[in-house]
Amino acid sequence: MKKILIILILSLLLSINANSADDIDIALENCADDQFLGDEEGIPKSIYEGQVSYSQLLKDRELLKKNFATYTIFYKTKFNKFRDDNPKPKFPKQKTSSMYNFEDYRIAKDKWDLEEEKYMKPYTDQIKVMRESSNEQRKLINEMKKTFTLKYLKKINIKDKAMTVQLYTTQFTECEINYNETPKGFMLKWENY
């Protein structure tokens, strides 16, 4: 009876360690998979390029770029108009410096700078909004590529990933190093990723 109990306890301990090793392997693979955005060699671009939602994001990005380019021309036109209508104060030349007060120049230039900023503010604000929209669109595209890439990588076994996806083993090794430095934190982040 004691022998059976000892065998059961040992087999239970071995199975716990085996599951633990499997969990670590899964977490390491999850970590390595997450490092890829889809542009890497060995990951077919067709996994995301064929998606309607991805294509729509690209069309939206192109429209944003076109609108930004058009607005930039409008912005430059407004800026040049302000400069034409309000010439910038000239810095005194050496010949006239005895008759010209540098403090007067500084005051005039500060006033001109404020007028320029006030005049251009609505246009500058619009440029900022357009840049933020463009950055958001770029983030959405990258997130979508990453999502499709992760789905693709989940379908492949780890040996095939190491053989076909460039730098996969390098990323896997980095994940192993991170695991060895902080095993509990690593497992919390990657075990059920």
GROMACS elastic network, one bead per residue, 0.5 to 0.9 nm:
[ bonds ]
;  ai    aj funct       b0    kb
    1     4     6  0.51803   500
    1     5     6  0.62522   500
    1     6     6  0.86581   500
    2     5     6  0.50462   500
    2     6     6  0.61043   500
    2     7     6  0.85449   500
    3     6     6  0.50859   500
    3     7     6  0.60919   500
    3     8     6  0.85588   500
    4     7     6  0.50554   500
    4     8     6  0.61242   500
    4     9     6  0.86261   500
    5     8     6  0.50965   500
    5     9     6  0.61991   500
    5    10     6  0.86081   500
    6     9     6  0.51329   500
    6    10     6  0.60985   500
    6    11     6  0.85176   500
    7    10     6  0.51547   500
    7    11     6  0.60395   500
    7    12     6  0.84478   500
    8    11     6  0.51635   500
    8    12     6  0.60369   500
    8    13     6  0.86225   500
    9    12     6  0.50301   500
    9    13     6  0.61963   500
    9    14     6  0.86036   500
   10    13     6  0.50942   500
   10    14     6  0.61265   500
   10    15     6  0.85604   500
   11    14     6  0.50118   500
   11    15     6  0.60551   500
   11    16     6  0.85708   500
   12    15     6  0.51282   500
   12    16     6  0.62211   500
   12    17     6  0.87215   500
   13    16     6  0.51134   500
   13    17     6  0.62977   500
   13    18     6  0.86112   500
   14    17     6  0.51452   500
   14    18     6  0.60989   500
   14    19     6  0.86230   500
   15    19     6  0.61115   500
   15    20     6  0.84253   500
   16    19     6  0.51807   500
   16    20     6  0.60670   500
   16    21     6  0.86497   500
   17    21     6  0.61361   500
   17    22     6  0.85777   500
   18    21     6  0.51313   500
   18    22     6  0.62365   500
   18    23     6  0.85957   500
   19    23     6  0.60495   500
   19    24     6  0.85774   500
   20    23     6  0.50021   500
   20    24     6  0.62326   500
   20    25     6  0.86532   500
   21    24     6  0.50677   500
   21    25     6  0.62143   500
   21    26     6  0.86418   500
   22    25     6  0.50398   500
   22    26     6  0.61504   500
   22    27     6  0.85654   500
   23    26     6  0.50924   500
   23    27     6  0.61354   500
   23    28     6  0.85762   500
   23   187     6  0.83583   500
   23   191     6  0.65603   500
   24    27     6  0.50336   500
   24    28     6  0.60614   500
   24    29     6  0.85087   500
   24   179     6  0.86417   500
   24   187     6  0.72282   500
   24   190     6  0.89375   500
   24   191     6  0.72551   500
   25    28     6  0.50812   500
   25    29     6  0.61042   500
   25    30     6  0.85280   500
   25   191     6  0.89699   500
   26    29     6  0.50872   500
   26    30     6  0.60642   500
   26    31     6  0.85611   500
   26   190     6  0.81116   500
   26   191     6  0.65864   500
   26   192     6  0.85304   500
   27    31     6  0.61247   500
   27    32     6  0.86245   500
   27   175     6  0.88934   500
   27   186     6  0.78857   500
   27   187     6  0.63871   500
   27   189     6  0.82655   500
   27   192     6  0.73658   500
   27   193     6  0.76315   500
   28    31     6  0.50912   500
   28    32     6  0.61997   500
   28    33     6  0.85706   500
   28   172     6  0.66170   500
   28   173     6  0.87823   500
   28   175     6  0.59206   500
   28   176     6  0.65295   500
   28   179     6  0.78007   500
   28   186     6  0.87812   500
   28   187     6  0.87034   500
   28   190     6  0.72740   500
   28   191     6  0.81360   500
   29    32     6  0.50845   500
   29    33     6  0.60033   500
   29    34     6  0.85468   500
   29   158     6  0.73823   500
   29   172     6  0.68735   500
   29   175     6  0.83280   500
   29   190     6  0.86622   500
   30    33     6  0.51477   500
   30    34     6  0.62186   500
   30   150     6  0.89327   500
   30   154     6  0.85977   500
   30   190     6  0.60479   500
   30   191     6  0.74800   500
   30   192     6  0.83646   500
   30   193     6  0.64084   500
   31    34     6  0.52872   500
   31    35     6  0.69333   500
   31   171     6  0.82205   500
   31   172     6  0.73720   500
   31   175     6  0.61174   500
   31   186     6  0.89087   500
   31   189     6  0.87121   500
   31   190     6  0.60332   500
   31   191     6  0.88447   500
   31   193     6  0.82393   500
   32    35     6  0.55769   500
   32    36     6  0.78050   500
   32   168     6  0.69047   500
   32   169     6  0.82206   500
   32   170     6  0.86780   500
   32   171     6  0.52981   500
   32   173     6  0.83129   500
   32   174     6  0.80466   500
   32   175     6  0.63317   500
   33    36     6  0.61227   500
   33   149     6  0.83978   500
   33   150     6  0.63497   500
   33   153     6  0.65490   500
   33   154     6  0.79796   500
   33   168     6  0.79957   500
   33   171     6  0.82901   500
   33   172     6  0.82715   500
   34    37     6  0.78477   500
   34   146     6  0.78586   500
   34   149     6  0.87431   500
   34   150     6  0.67408   500
   35   146     6  0.88697   500
   35   168     6  0.87411   500
   35   171     6  0.69997   500
   36    39     6  0.76996   500
   36    40     6  0.70101   500
   36    43     6  0.89953   500
   36   146     6  0.68043   500
   36   149     6  0.71382   500
   36   150     6  0.78122   500
   36   168     6  0.86342   500
   37    40     6  0.72267   500
   37   142     6  0.68793   500
   37   143     6  0.79893   500
   37   144     6  0.89642   500
   37   145     6  0.60181   500
   37   147     6  0.82408   500
   37   148     6  0.88429   500
   37   149     6  0.64867   500
   37   150     6  0.83352   500
   38    41     6  0.84088   500
   38    43     6  0.61174   500
   38    44     6  0.77000   500
   38    45     6  0.68129   500
   38    47     6  0.86375   500
   38    48     6  0.82461   500
   38   142     6  0.86046   500
   38   145     6  0.58009   500
   38   146     6  0.60874   500
   38   147     6  0.89637   500
   38   148     6  0.78739   500
   38   149     6  0.53670   500
   38   150     6  0.85733   500
   39    42     6  0.88081   500
   39    43     6  0.70609   500
   39    44     6  0.83260   500
   39    45     6  0.71124   500
   39   145     6  0.84711   500
   40    43     6  0.59388   500
   40    44     6  0.85316   500
   40    45     6  0.89703   500
   40   165     6  0.72385   500
   40   166     6  0.67652   500
   40   167     6  0.85375   500
   41    44     6  0.77973   500
   41   164     6  0.80629   500
   41   165     6  0.60489   500
   41   166     6  0.55233   500
   41   167     6  0.86959   500
   42   161     6  0.84051   500
   42   163     6  0.87618   500
   42   164     6  0.50819   500
   42   166     6  0.59637   500
   43    46     6  0.87200   500
   43    47     6  0.82330   500
   43   149     6  0.75348   500
   43   152     6  0.83239   500
   43   153     6  0.84933   500
   43   164     6  0.78437   500
   43   165     6  0.61878   500
   43   166     6  0.85420   500
   44    47     6  0.61006   500
   44    48     6  0.84720   500
   44   149     6  0.88666   500
   45    48     6  0.59754   500
   45    49     6  0.59118   500
   45    50     6  0.83487   500
   45   145     6  0.89767   500
   45   149     6  0.88983   500
   46    50     6  0.54865   500
   46    51     6  0.83006   500
   47    50     6  0.63393   500
   47    51     6  0.74462   500
   47   145     6  0.84990   500
   47   148     6  0.63922   500
   47   149     6  0.71392   500
   47   152     6  0.72310   500
   48    51     6  0.53503   500
   48    52     6  0.87562   500
   48    53     6  0.89230   500
   48    54     6  0.64789   500
   48    55     6  0.85111   500
   48   144     6  0.78055   500
   48   145     6  0.60467   500
   48   147     6  0.89238   500
   48   148     6  0.59223   500
   48   149     6  0.76432   500
   49    52     6  0.80941   500
   49    54     6  0.64999   500
   49    55     6  0.66514   500
   49   145     6  0.86719   500
   50    53     6  0.89514   500
   50    54     6  0.76924   500
   50    55     6  0.74745   500
   51    54     6  0.53184   500
   51    55     6  0.63059   500
   51    56     6  0.87394   500
   52    55     6  0.51007   500
   52    56     6  0.61791   500
   52    57     6  0.87153   500
   53    56     6  0.51195   500
   53    57     6  0.63549   500
   53    58     6  0.88247   500
   53   144     6  0.86654   500
   54    57     6  0.51157   500
   54    58     6  0.64031   500
   54    59     6  0.87833   500
   54   141     6  0.69517   500
   54   144     6  0.69227   500
   54   145     6  0.78683   500
   55    58     6  0.51025   500
   55    59     6  0.62897   500
   55    60     6  0.86596   500
   56    59     6  0.50219   500
   56    60     6  0.61238   500
   56    61     6  0.85494   500
   57    60     6  0.50344   500
   57    61     6  0.61389   500
   57    62     6  0.86902   500
   57   137     6  0.72420   500
   57   138     6  0.88052   500
   57   140     6  0.77159   500
   57   141     6  0.64119   500
   58    62     6  0.62682   500
   58    63     6  0.86768   500
   58   137     6  0.85718   500
   58   138     6  0.89876   500
   58   141     6  0.74172   500
   59    62     6  0.51320   500
   59    63     6  0.62773   500
   59    64     6  0.86734   500
   60    63     6  0.50695   500
   60    64     6  0.62012   500
   60    65     6  0.86496   500
   60   137     6  0.78372   500
   61    64     6  0.50317   500
   61    65     6  0.61856   500
   61    66     6  0.86358   500
   61   134     6  0.68602   500
   61   137     6  0.62372   500
   61   138     6  0.74913   500
   61   141     6  0.88700   500
   62    65     6  0.50134   500
   62    66     6  0.61605   500
   62    67     6  0.85931   500
   63    66     6  0.50622   500
   63    67     6  0.61111   500
   63    68     6  0.84626   500
   64    67     6  0.51115   500
   64    68     6  0.59960   500
   64    69     6  0.85464   500
   64   130     6  0.76137   500
   64   133     6  0.77701   500
   64   134     6  0.64452   500
   64   137     6  0.87033   500
   65    68     6  0.50424   500
   65    69     6  0.61216   500
   65    70     6  0.86132   500
   65   130     6  0.89906   500
   65   134     6  0.74698   500
   66    69     6  0.51545   500
   66    70     6  0.62377   500
   66    71     6  0.85916   500
   67    70     6  0.51085   500
   67    71     6  0.60503   500
   67    72     6  0.84826   500
   67   130     6  0.84729   500
   68    71     6  0.50479   500
   68    72     6  0.59757   500
   68    73     6  0.87221   500
   68   127     6  0.76449   500
   68   130     6  0.65422   500
   68   131     6  0.79727   500
   68   134     6  0.88141   500
   69    72     6  0.50843   500
   69    73     6  0.65742   500
   69    74     6  0.89035   500
   70    73     6  0.53852   500
   70    74     6  0.65667   500
   70    75     6  0.87886   500
   71    75     6  0.60088   500
   71    76     6  0.85794   500
   71   123     6  0.88888   500
   71   126     6  0.87437   500
   71   127     6  0.77416   500
   72    76     6  0.61668   500
   72    77     6  0.85468   500
   72   127     6  0.76793   500
   73    76     6  0.51748   500
   73    77     6  0.62200   500
   73    78     6  0.87565   500
   74    77     6  0.50681   500
   74    78     6  0.63278   500
   74    79     6  0.86587   500
   74   123     6  0.88435   500
   75    78     6  0.51837   500
   75    79     6  0.61474   500
   75    80     6  0.86190   500
   75   120     6  0.83757   500
   75   123     6  0.62883   500
   75   124     6  0.79113   500
   75   127     6  0.83473   500
   76    80     6  0.60209   500
   76    81     6  0.84336   500
   77    80     6  0.51925   500
   77    81     6  0.61006   500
   77    82     6  0.86777   500
   78    81     6  0.50258   500
   78    82     6  0.62530   500
   78    83     6  0.86935   500
   78   119     6  0.89914   500
   78   120     6  0.76743   500
   78   123     6  0.83320   500
   79    82     6  0.52057   500
   79    83     6  0.63327   500
   79    84     6  0.86818   500
   79   116     6  0.83848   500
   79   119     6  0.87242   500
   79   120     6  0.69928   500
   80    83     6  0.50123   500
   80    84     6  0.60493   500
   80    85     6  0.85470   500
   81    84     6  0.50580   500
   81    85     6  0.60822   500
   81    86     6  0.83368   500
   82    85     6  0.51733   500
   82    86     6  0.57542   500
   82    87     6  0.81082   500
   82   116     6  0.72156   500
   82   119     6  0.77255   500
   82   120     6  0.84386   500
   83    86     6  0.50381   500
   83    87     6  0.54177   500
   83    88     6  0.69606   500
   83   116     6  0.83031   500
   84    87     6  0.59771   500
   84    88     6  0.89860   500
   86    89     6  0.89168   500
   86   112     6  0.80003   500
   86   116     6  0.86494   500
   87    90     6  0.85279   500
   87   112     6  0.86235   500
   88   108     6  0.87964   500
   88   109     6  0.71694   500
   88   112     6  0.67365   500
   88   113     6  0.85873   500
   89   105     6  0.69883   500
   89   106     6  0.89692   500
   89   108     6  0.64921   500
   89   109     6  0.58323   500
   89   112     6  0.75141   500
   90    93     6  0.85950   500
   90   105     6  0.76011   500
   90   109     6  0.84475   500
   91   102     6  0.82516   500
   91   105     6  0.67116   500
   91   106     6  0.88527   500
   92    95     6  0.81573   500
   92    96     6  0.62590   500
   92    97     6  0.57273   500
   92   100     6  0.66872   500
   92   101     6  0.83571   500
   92   102     6  0.74088   500
   92   105     6  0.76397   500
   93    96     6  0.54729   500
   93    97     6  0.59478   500
   93   100     6  0.89439   500
   94    97     6  0.51858   500
   94    98     6  0.80111   500
   95    98     6  0.73794   500
   95    99     6  0.86802   500
   96    99     6  0.54446   500
   96   100     6  0.60697   500
   97   101     6  0.70735   500
   97   102     6  0.78307   500
   98   101     6  0.76524   500
  100   103     6  0.88081   500
  100   104     6  0.77251   500
  100   105     6  0.81454   500
  101   104     6  0.53055   500
  101   105     6  0.67400   500
  102   105     6  0.50215   500
  102   106     6  0.62834   500
  102   107     6  0.86996   500
  103   106     6  0.50476   500
  103   107     6  0.62028   500
  103   108     6  0.85512   500
  104   107     6  0.51842   500
  104   108     6  0.61006   500
  104   109     6  0.85118   500
  105   108     6  0.50930   500
  105   109     6  0.59873   500
  105   110     6  0.85098   500
  106   109     6  0.51036   500
  106   110     6  0.60615   500
  106   111     6  0.85435   500
  107   110     6  0.51715   500
  107   111     6  0.61807   500
  107   112     6  0.85793   500
  108   111     6  0.51497   500
  108   112     6  0.61225   500
  108   113     6  0.86186   500
  109   113     6  0.60490   500
  109   114     6  0.86027   500
  110   113     6  0.50586   500
  110   114     6  0.62726   500
  110   115     6  0.86957   500
  111   114     6  0.52042   500
  111   115     6  0.62895   500
  111   116     6  0.86507   500
  112   115     6  0.51010   500
  112   116     6  0.61077   500
  112   117     6  0.85806   500
  113   116     6  0.50809   500
  113   117     6  0.61091   500
  113   118     6  0.85648   500
  114   117     6  0.50793   500
  114   118     6  0.60686   500
  114   119     6  0.85131   500
  115   118     6  0.50946   500
  115   119     6  0.60321   500
  115   120     6  0.84645   500
  116   119     6  0.51441   500
  116   120     6  0.59744   500
  116   121     6  0.82807   500
  117   120     6  0.52073   500
  117   121     6  0.56745   500
  117   124     6  0.87837   500
  118   121     6  0.52931   500
  118   122     6  0.81538   500
  119   122     6  0.74617   500
  119   123     6  0.83793   500
  120   123     6  0.53954   500
  120   124     6  0.59603   500
  120   125     6  0.85184   500
  121   125     6  0.59014   500
  121   126     6  0.84908   500
  122   125     6  0.50973   500
  122   126     6  0.62511   500
  122   127     6  0.87560   500
  123   126     6  0.50931   500
  123   127     6  0.63228   500
  123   128     6  0.87640   500
  124   127     6  0.50532   500
  124   128     6  0.63285   500
  124   129     6  0.87586   500
  125   128     6  0.50904   500
  125   129     6  0.63128   500
  125   130     6  0.87018   500
  126   129     6  0.50484   500
  126   130     6  0.61790   500
  126   131     6  0.86023   500
  127   130     6  0.51025   500
  127   131     6  0.61523   500
  127   132     6  0.86233   500
  128   131     6  0.50864   500
  128   132     6  0.61586   500
  128   133     6  0.86181   500
  129   132     6  0.51311   500
  129   133     6  0.62187   500
  129   134     6  0.86404   500
  130   133     6  0.50696   500
  130   134     6  0.61882   500
  130   135     6  0.86448   500
  131   134     6  0.50078   500
  131   135     6  0.61386   500
  131   136     6  0.85650   500
  132   135     6  0.50339   500
  132   136     6  0.61001   500
  132   137     6  0.85533   500
  133   136     6  0.50595   500
  133   137     6  0.61417   500
  133   138     6  0.86187   500
  134   137     6  0.50695   500
  134   138     6  0.62176   500
  134   139     6  0.86891   500
  135   138     6  0.50485   500
  135   139     6  0.62503   500
  135   140     6  0.86923   500
  136   139     6  0.50676   500
  136   140     6  0.62245   500
  136   141     6  0.86838   500
  137   140     6  0.50629   500
  137   141     6  0.62260   500
  137   142     6  0.86544   500
  138   141     6  0.51608   500
  138   142     6  0.62446   500
  138   143     6  0.86199   500
  139   142     6  0.51019   500
  139   143     6  0.60498   500
  139   144     6  0.85438   500
  140   143     6  0.50694   500
  140   144     6  0.60994   500
  140   145     6  0.85689   500
  141   144     6  0.51794   500
  141   145     6  0.61848   500
  141   146     6  0.85646   500
  142   145     6  0.50968   500
  142   146     6  0.60672   500
  142   147     6  0.85670   500
  143   146     6  0.50209   500
  143   147     6  0.60978   500
  143   148     6  0.87113   500
  144   147     6  0.50233   500
  144   148     6  0.62867   500
  144   149     6  0.84553   500
  145   148     6  0.53067   500
  145   149     6  0.60032   500
  145   150     6  0.85774   500
  146   150     6  0.60440   500
  146   151     6  0.85951   500
  147   150     6  0.52175   500
  147   151     6  0.63351   500
  147   152     6  0.86785   500
  148   151     6  0.51082   500
  148   152     6  0.61759   500
  148   153     6  0.86543   500
  149   152     6  0.50216   500
  149   153     6  0.61185   500
  149   154     6  0.85910   500
  150   153     6  0.50531   500
  150   154     6  0.61003   500
  150   155     6  0.88278   500
  151   154     6  0.52120   500
  151   155     6  0.67434   500
  152   155     6  0.54749   500
  152   156     6  0.70684   500
  153   156     6  0.53710   500
  153   157     6  0.79882   500
  153   158     6  0.86929   500
  153   161     6  0.73668   500
  154   157     6  0.75609   500
  156   159     6  0.82930   500
  156   160     6  0.64060   500
  156   161     6  0.65365   500
  157   160     6  0.55449   500
  157   161     6  0.64413   500
  157   162     6  0.89059   500
  158   161     6  0.50010   500
  158   162     6  0.62109   500
  158   163     6  0.86460   500
  159   162     6  0.51090   500
  159   163     6  0.62307   500
  159   164     6  0.86759   500
  160   164     6  0.59437   500
  160   165     6  0.79801   500
  161   164     6  0.53303   500
  161   165     6  0.53184   500
  161   166     6  0.84504   500
  161   168     6  0.66046   500
  161   169     6  0.83728   500
  162   165     6  0.59687   500
  162   166     6  0.75271   500
  162   167     6  0.78356   500
  162   168     6  0.53690   500
  162   169     6  0.55804   500
  162   172     6  0.89069   500
  163   166     6  0.77542   500
  163   168     6  0.82185   500
  163   169     6  0.86535   500
  164   168     6  0.83217   500
  165   168     6  0.55916   500
  165   169     6  0.85740   500
  166   169     6  0.79720   500
  166   170     6  0.87009   500
  167   170     6  0.50449   500
  167   171     6  0.62964   500
  167   172     6  0.85953   500
  168   171     6  0.51961   500
  168   172     6  0.61040   500
  168   173     6  0.85858   500
  169   173     6  0.60503   500
  169   174     6  0.85933   500
  170   173     6  0.51255   500
  170   174     6  0.63299   500
  170   175     6  0.87549   500
  171   174     6  0.50207   500
  171   175     6  0.62908   500
  171   176     6  0.87051   500
  172   175     6  0.50627   500
  172   176     6  0.63110   500
  172   177     6  0.87854   500
  173   177     6  0.63179   500
  173   178     6  0.86893   500
  174   177     6  0.51025   500
  174   178     6  0.62963   500
  174   179     6  0.86453   500
  175   179     6  0.61016   500
  175   180     6  0.86219   500
  175   186     6  0.87237   500
  176   180     6  0.61815   500
  176   181     6  0.86774   500
  177   180     6  0.51384   500
  177   181     6  0.63156   500
  177   182     6  0.88693   500
  178   181     6  0.51694   500
  178   182     6  0.63374   500
  178   183     6  0.75858   500
  178   186     6  0.70126   500
  179   182     6  0.54084   500
  179   184     6  0.79531   500
  179   185     6  0.80796   500
  179   186     6  0.54583   500
  179   187     6  0.76089   500
  180   183     6  0.56529   500
  180   186     6  0.87031   500
  181   186     6  0.86634   500
  182   185     6  0.55906   500
  182   186     6  0.59741   500
  182   187     6  0.86064   500
  183   186     6  0.50836   500
  183   187     6  0.60883   500
  183   188     6  0.86089   500
  184   187     6  0.51655   500
  184   188     6  0.61906   500
  184   189     6  0.87359   500
  185   188     6  0.50566   500
  185   189     6  0.63207   500
  185   190     6  0.86864   500
  186   189     6  0.52768   500
  186   190     6  0.60681   500
  186   191     6  0.78343   500
  187   190     6  0.52634   500
  187   192     6  0.83265   500
  188   191     6  0.60680   500
  188   192     6  0.78404   500
  189   192     6  0.74520   500
  189   193     6  0.69301   500
